[in-house]
Amino acid sequence: MSTWRQSWTAVAWRKFLQAGEAEAELWSIRRRTHNGRPLGPAEFTRALEERTRRRLARRPRGRPRKTPAEAIPQRAET
């Protein structure tokens, strides 16, 4: 709390809270809350991924495509 008190006074904090959020900020917060993704820059997300050892960044939808080397060769019909 001492670090917080050095940066904020009761008056400054009250002013900050009264200012509210812009509609775009609220939309971002709601979207990320709904998706379960962290809200912040890519570096922040990468740092969280390292700490939690979980993938948090968005990935492409669907099953990853196989490379030709991974594809199972088809048997020729005789």
TAUR-V197758 format. One record per residue. N is the residue number from 1. PSI is psi as a letter, one per 40 degrees, with the letter a starting at -180 (* if undefined). Layout:
# TAUR-V197758
N,PSI
N,PSI
This chain:
# TAUR-V197758
1,d
2,d
3,d
4,d
5,d
6,d
7,d
8,h
9,i
10,d
11,d
12,d
13,d
14,d
15,d
16,d
17,d
18,d
19,d
20,a
21,i
22,i
23,d
24,d
25,d
26,d
27,d
28,d
29,d
30,d
31,d
32,d
33,d
34,d
35,e
36,f
37,i
38,i
39,h
40,i
41,i
42,d
43,d
44,d
45,d
46,d
47,d
48,d
49,d
50,d
51,d
52,e
53,f
54,i
55,h
56,d
57,i
58,h
59,i
60,i
61,i
62,a
63,h
64,i
65,i
66,i
67,i
68,d
69,d
70,e
71,i
72,h
73,i
74,h
75,h
76,h
77,h
78,*
